[in-house]
Amino acid sequence: MFNKTRRKIVFTVVLSLLALMAVTLGTIYFSNRAALRRESEDILNAYVERFTLEEQPTFPEEGSKPDGKPDFAPPEPRDNDMFRRIEPAFRLSTFYSVAYSESGEVLAINNGNNELQSEESLLETASSIIECGNRSGTVGNMTYIVEKRDGYTLVAMLDGTINDNNQKTLIKLMLIIGAGALAVLFVISIFIARRIVRPLEENDRQQKRFVSDAGHELKTPIAVISANSELLRRQGGDSEWLDNIDYENERMSELVKQLLLLSHTENGDLPKETLDFSQLVSGEVLPFESLAFERGVRIASDVEDGLTVEGNPGQLRQLVSILLDNAVSHGSGDEIVLSLRHEKHSAVLTVSNAAKEIAAEGLNHLFDRFYRGDEARGDAGPHYGLGLSIAKAVTEAHGGDIRADFRDGKAVFTVTLPIKKA
């Protein structure tokens, strides 16, 4: 039980951290991508603003002519502050441009200072951009702007290879750092889960020890009461008071037996062996058929042969007996259906019977110790609310799972146990 709790804590912590990490890294990545996109558009707008058919936009060196005038004096940009901010990136950027006349004739081609793009591929890219009809956007690793001017149309492109490579590097680094951080946090979460569960485990051990010790201590006074009652009966004869003492003493004795059985089951004290679960279930049905017949109930069983499990025969018989006794004692119909079948790698035992409707809250508490529904509290039989608790303990001790459902007017108990492979 506590192993499952630890796993749930670790799973919850890791899943939460993974979600937080994914959101954080995603925010960083997309924010960085958006910032690069805006910067690329600013740089490209500056290029377009300075573009003329006669000269290609550059940042001129001061004093390049004797008269102190630059070789190329482009128009003043509309936003000088923005232009000064992007000036370093502008100088390092690679631009391409194609100018078309109104008739579609190519007027000018600029394939970059380093000629990374051939004129043929550049014209093909520019043509596809014109055909899509967008004023700006991205194609491949290039950001583009299309601007119509007097007498011609300009397709300006900015090479984004460096930015793309930086983005890929960023992704790799984020994944590596994220995986490393997740591994460290996974180890930390295991440590935290153990620290959280440790007090609960200690408290559970103390409770089990108390139940076991109390059960053993109660056996002595129960035996003494029984012996004294017998002596009084011999000396004074029968009386309703002695009958009442014997009845309550027997109830107490049965309760102590069930408490000790629950304690032994939860502590895993009993040995296990490979056994034919199909034969065990069929054998346990037989004694209940006569009991059910006396109450006007029929047991319909459908048991698949040859299902083998690893377990303790006594505990598994107790499990089947508890489910059948629960169905016979608390069922409201005239038939109990028991089935055992092979599903995937498990043996699935199902016991169902017509019953009064069980609320969802009641279903959640059926396997709690000493829990009994209101309709069961008036039952004079030997039921103490421990049977289903014992059934759950036996199932979990064998690595299985037990659940209760209410559907179509029937209470359905399902036990799943792992099959022993040959």
N, C-alpha and C positions, 0 to 999 in steps of 0.2 A: 504493500500500500504506500509506504513512504518512498519507495523507489519511484513509483509513478508520480508522487508529489514533487520529488526532486526534478524528475524529467520535465514536468509541466512548468516548474519555475524556470529551469534553464531554457526551455523552449520559448516561454513568454518573454524572458529577458533578451534572449538572442534575437527573437523576431522583432521586438520593439526597437532594439538597437539597429537591426538591419534596416527597418523601415525609416528610422531617424537618419541613418547614414545615407540611405538611398535618396531621401528628400534633400539632405544637405549637399551631397555631391551633385545631385541633379540641379539644384539651385545654383551651385557654383558654376557648373558646366554651361547651363543655358544663359546665365547672367554674363559669363565671359564671352560666350558666342554672340550674344546680343550686342555687347560692348564692342567687340571686334567688327561686327556688321555695321554699327553706327560709325565707327572710325573709318572703315573702308568707304562708306558712302560719303563722309565728309571729305576724305582725301580725293575721291573721284569727282565730287562736285567742284573742288578747287581746281582740279585738272580741267574739267569741262569749262569752268568760268574763264580760264586763261587760254583756252584753245583758240588758235587761228589757223587758217589753211596755210598761211605763209610760214609761220614759226610754230614749233612744238613747245608747250609750256615747260619752263625750267625755272630754277631759282638761280638768277645770274650772280656772278661774282662782281662785287663792287670794284670800280676802277678798272674794268676790263678794256676801256678805251681811254685814250689820252685825255679826252674832255671830261672823263669821269662818268660818262653815261654807260649803262650796261648794253650788252649786245642785243638783249631782247627785253623790252619793257612792257610786260603784260598789263592789262587793266587792273586797277586797284580792286581787291576782293571786297565783297559786301561785308564780310565779317572778319576784320583784321585780327581780333583776339583769337578767334577759332583758327585762322590760318597760321598764326604764330605757334599755336599749340601743336598743329599737325605737321609743321615744317620739317622736323627730323624724319618723320615717317614718310613724308612726301618725297624727300630726297632719296630714300632707300627703296621706294616702290617702283615696280615695273608696270608701265601703262601700254595699252594697245588702243588704237583708234582706227576707225574706217569712216570716211566721209563720202556720202552719196549725194549726187545731184538730184533734182526733182524728177528727172527722167530715169533714175536708177543707175546712172553712170558713176563709177568709182572715181572720186576726185583726189583722195589722198589716203595713204595707208601708213600707219606707224606700227611696226611690229616690235617695239621695245629696243632699248639700247643694246641688250644682249642677244637680240634675235632668238628668243626662246621659242617663238611661234613662227612657223613659215607663213608666207602671205596667203597660200592656198587655204590652210587650216583657219587662218584668221578671217578670211573672207567667208568661209563656210559658217563659222561661228556667228559672225556679224549678220549674215543672211538669216540664220535661224532666229536670232534675236529680233530682227525686223519683222519676221513673219508672226512671232508670238504676240506682237502688238503691245507689250508692256513697256512702261516708261523706265522702270528700273527693276532690278532683281539679281539673281545669281544663275549662272550656267556653268556646270562643272566646278572648277575651282576659281572662277572669275566672277567679280561683281561688275555689273554693267549699268550704264545710264544711256538712254536714247533722248537726244534733244534736237528739236527742229529749229533751224536757223534760217535767216534770209538766204534763200537760194540753195541750201543743202541741208542734209540730215546727218548728225554726228552720232556714231555709236562708239562710246568710250568704255574701255574695259580695264579693270585693275586685277593684276595677277595675285591670287590669294594662296599660292602654294605654301608660302612660309606660314601663314596663319593656319592653314589646314594641318600642316605638320605639327605646329605648336598645339593645336587642339588634340590631335592624336596622342602626342606625348603627354598632354594633360590627362587624357582619359586613362592611359596606361598607368601613370603615377597614382591617380586617384584609386584605380582598381587595386594596385599593389598595396598602397597604404591602407585602403579600406579592408582588404583581405587580412592584412597583418593585424590591424586594430580589432577586427572581428574575432580573429583567433585568440588574441589576448583577452578580449572581453568574454569569450566563451569560457576560457579557463577561470576567469574571475567569477563568472556567473555560477560555475560549478561549486566553487568555494563558498559563495554567498548562499547558494541553495542548501548546502550542507549545514551551514551555520544556522539558517532559518529553521530547517527541519529537525535539527538535533534536539532542541527542547521538547518538541512534539514526540519524537521517538522515545525520549527518556520518560516522558509522562505516560506514554502508551505502555512502555515496559513496566512501569510501576503499577499501572492499573491491572495489567495481566497478572503480575506477581501477586497483587492483592486478591484478585479473584481466585487464583489458584490456592493461595495460602488460606483464604477464608473458606474455600470449599473443603479443603482438607481438615481444617479446624472444626467445621460444622459437622463432619461425619461422626465425630466422637459423641457430642451431645445428642445427636439424632439416634445413635445406637443405644445410648443410655436411656433416653426417653422410651424407646421401643421396648427395652428390657424391663424397665419399671412398670410400664403399662401391662406387660404380660404377667408380671408378678401380682399386680393389683387385681387383674382379671381372675387369676387363680385363687386369690384369697377372698375376694368379695363378689366374684361372679361378674357377669356382663352388666354394663350400664351404658346409657347414651353418652355419658361424659367420657368414658373410656373409648367408646367408638369414635367420638369426635377427636380425641387426642390421637388415636391411631390414624384417622383419615388425614388430619393436618400434618402429622409426622411423615406419612407417606408422600404427601405433596412436597414437603420440604426436602425429603430424600431425593425425589425425582428432580427437583430444581437444582440441588447441589450436583447431581450427576450431569445435568445439562451444562451447568457452569464449568465443571471440570472438563467436559468434552470440548466445549468452546475454547477453553484455555489451551488444552493440548493441541487442538487443531490450529489455532492461531500461532502457536509456538513451533509448529512443524515437528512435533516430537515423534510421530509415528513413521516407520519405514515405508518405502514405496517399492512396487514391483510392476513388471509388465503383466497386464491382465486383459482378458476378453471383456470389454465393457458391454458389448451387446448381450452376452450371456448373463452378466451381472444384473443388468437392467431387467431382463426377462424373468430372472429368478426372483427379483424383488417385487415384481408386479403380482405374482401368484398369491402371496399371503394377503394382499390387499383386496383381491377380487371377492373373497368371502365377506370381508368387512363392508365393502361397498355394496354387495348384494343385500346385506341385512338392512341397509339404509335406502334400498331401492335405486341404487346407482350402478351403472355398467361401466367397466373400464375397457375402452377400445385402444389396443396397443398396436403400433406398427414399428417394429424394431428391425433395422437393417443389420444383417449378420456380419461378423468378422471385423468389427471396429475395436482396435486395440489401443489402450492408453497406458501411460505410466502413472501409477497411483497406489494408494493404500486401499485395499478391498473394504475394510471396515468403514472407513470414512466415506467412500463412494456409495456403499450401501446405505449409509446414514443419509447421504444427500438425496438419493432417489426416494428413500422412505419419507423424508421430511416433505418433499414436494407432493407425494401421493397422499400422505396424511393431511396436508394442508388442503388439498383438493377435495378429499372425502369429507373433512370436518367443516369446511366453510363454503363448499359449493352449494348452489341453489338449483342446479339442474339434475337431470337423470343420467348424464353421461360425462365421463372423464376421458379425454383423448391424450394419449401418451405416444410420442414418436421419437425415434432415434435415427438420425440420418447422417450421412457423410457429406460435408460441405467444404470444398477446398481442402485445407489441411486440418480440419477440425471435426470432432464428433459433436453434433448439436442435439441436445435432449430438450424436448418441449413437452410441458404438461399444461393443459388448458381445461377449463371447466366454466360452466355458466355461473355467474356471480352477480351480486349487487354491484352497482357502479362504484368504482374506486376513483376518488378525486386525484388529480395530478399531485397534489401535496401529499396525499396518502401513499401514492406510489413511491415517492422520494424517501419515505420513512419505513417502508415495509421491511427492510433489512436491518433496521436499527434494533439494538438490544432492548428487550422488554416492550417493544412497540406492538400494540394490538389495536385493530380497528374497533370502533364502538360496538359493531355487531358481534364481535368476538368476546367482549368483556363479560357478557352474560353466560358464556359457555362454561359449563361445570366440568368439562373435560380437563385433562392434564396439559393445558397450554399456558405457557408463561411468557410468550413473546420472544423466545430465544431460538425457535426452530429455524426461521429464515436467516437469522444471524449466523447460526451454525452452518447452514447451507452456503451462505456467502463465504464464510471462512474456509470451508472445505474446497469450494471452487477456486478461490484465490490461492490456496495452498498448492493446488495442482496446476497453477499457471493459466487458469481459465477465467471466464467472465459469466456473470449471472445478471439477468435483468427481468423486470416485471412490466407487463403492459396490460392495458385494458382496451379491448377492441371488439366490436360487434357483440357486446353484452357478455364477453368472456374475459376471465382473468387468465393471462398467459405468462407462464414462467419459462424462460429459455436459458439453458446452461450450455456454454461452449467450452469444450476441452480440447487441448492439442492432441492429435493422434500420434501414437508411437510408430515411427517408421520402422519397417522390417530391416 
